[in-house]
């Protein structure tokens, strides 16, 4: 009689199924979630808009007109708090509501690779200044102001600077803008950019770059309402000022969005925002002959500048796209496999000498 020995299979622990990950919490190599985290987006917008209105509440209850308000420390403090409310909203939306697997990558705080980020920071530092100057040239060419150096000389005369030629003063003004005004502008613009380009652009990126640019531009423009309804920027205390701000924010926001997506970090967008704010009046200061032009200046009168940003945004989004191509040698851009990883355990084959006559092949 022939005996058979059945191979011994070790006891395995019971397998448990892992629930599928929420795509809204899964951040890819570009910092984009698998789907729009709508609940986090709603929370972000609620906090950002509430923060803007609460920050400007002292201005609304002061009983003063805008020109008088702008000369007070309260205006500067309220403006700074308002500009940092999107950052607070973004941190709460990401860390308390969305809770993604790579929160800092989604917000754009990582700097990888270093030299690419430096290159985009240089673009962000200089291009808004050039676009603002081009827009100012367009305003002057269409009769918005007479060319001359009257405005420039008047500013330095009031500051007590005399005996210097126009060219030297012009270069001093440009260098002051680039080296002092821009960094100061970045310190406040960073708060906005952490929210609008750091979080919201990435959160809405699954909708597509054109839809994302349009939606974020509209929301960003409306968010400025607490100041716009006081007459800030457009001297229009009605819905007209908000509509003009939306038309301004769409092309500007699209250019900032390209910087954010292409560099995969929020820092270039923050620098570009600070550069734009710091240099928006640079052209009239350098080239307007009548100093009173600076008193009547507003964003509506600089509409050729809007066109410059729109053309630039369309060019960069169409020609260079919105995302860099992944490089396989970079570990931080490797795409993660879709779906959950399954652990498959194969029982070890019994040693041959333990099997006298196996009944089946294992």
C-alpha positions, 0 to 999 in steps of 0.5 A, a space after each residue: 500500500 502506497 502512502 501519500 503525504 499532503 504538503 503542509 500549508 502554514 496558517 495565514 492571517 485573515 485578509 482584510 480589504 482596504 477601503 479605496 482612497 478618496 481621489 480628492 485626498 490623493 495628490 499627484 506628482 504635480 500637486 493636483 488632487 485626483 478630483 476637485 475637493 468640493 467640501 474643502 473648496 467651499 470651506 476655503 471660500 467661506 473663510 476667505 470671504 468672511 476674513 476679507 469682510 471682517 478685516 475691512 469692518 473697521 474701515 466701514 464703521 469709521 465713517 470716513 471717506 476713502 482718501 482720508 482712510 488711506 492715510 490712516 494706519 487702520 487702512 494698512 492693517 485692514 489691507 494686510 489682514 485681508 490679504 492674509 485671510 486666503 492663506 488662513 482659509 487655505 491652511 484650514 481647508 487643506 489640513 482640517 477638511 481635505 487632509 490630503 496625503 501630500 498637503 505641502 506639495 498641493 499648497 506649493 511650498 516645495 521647491 523642486 528642482 531648485 534652479 527651475 524655481 529660481 528661473 521662474 522667480 526671475 520671470 515673476 520678478 521682471 515680467 510684471 514690471 515690463 507688462 505694466 510699463 508696456 501698458 503705461 506706454 499704451 495709455 500715453 500713446 492713446 492720449 491718457 497723459 502727455 509724455 514728459 518728466 514732470 511727475 518724476 521731478 515733482 516727486 523728488 522735489 517734494 522729497 528734497 532731492 535736487 541737482 540730479 538729472 532726469 535719467 539718474 532719477 529714473 534709474 533710481 526709481 526703477 531700482 527702488 521698485 525692483 529691490 525694495 518695493 517688490 520685496 515689500 509687496 511680496 510680503 503681503 501678496 504671499 498671503 493671497 497667493 497661498 490661497 488663490 494659486 497655492 490651494 484654489 488653482 490646484 483644487 480646481 485644476 481637474 476642471 482643466 486649465 481654461 476653466 480653472 483660470 476663468 473660475 478662479 479669476 472671477 472668484 478672486 475679483 469678487 473677493 476684493 468687494 470689501 475694498 472696491 465698494 469703498 471706492 478703492 482702485 476704480 472710484 466706483 462704489 457700486 457693482 461696476 467696480 466689482 465687474 471691472 475688478 473681475 475683468 482685471 483679475 481674469 487675465 492677471 490670474 491666468 498668468 499667475 496660474 501659469 507661473 504656479 502650475 509650470 513651476 509647481 510651487 507658489 513662490 513665483 506667483 507670490 513674487 509676480 503679485 508683489 511685482 505687479 502691485 509695486 510697479 503698477 504706477 511706475 510708468 506714469 511716474 517715469 513718463 507723465 509730464 503732469 503730476 496730477 495724473 497720479 492723483 486721478 490714476 486708477 486701474 480702469 485708466 490702465 486698461 491697456 495693461 490688462 490686454 498685455 497680461 491677457 496676451 501674455 497669459 494666452 501665449 504661455 498657456 498655449 505655447 508652454 502649457 500649464 505643467 512641466 513634463 515629468 522626468 523619470 530620473 526625478 523621484 519627486 515626479 514619479 506618478 503613483 500607481 492608480 488604485 490600491 496595492 494588493 498584498 498577495 501571499 503565495 504559500 511556500 512550496 513544501 520541500 521535495 523530500 517531504 513529499 513521497 507521492 504528491 497528489 497534485 502539483 503545488 
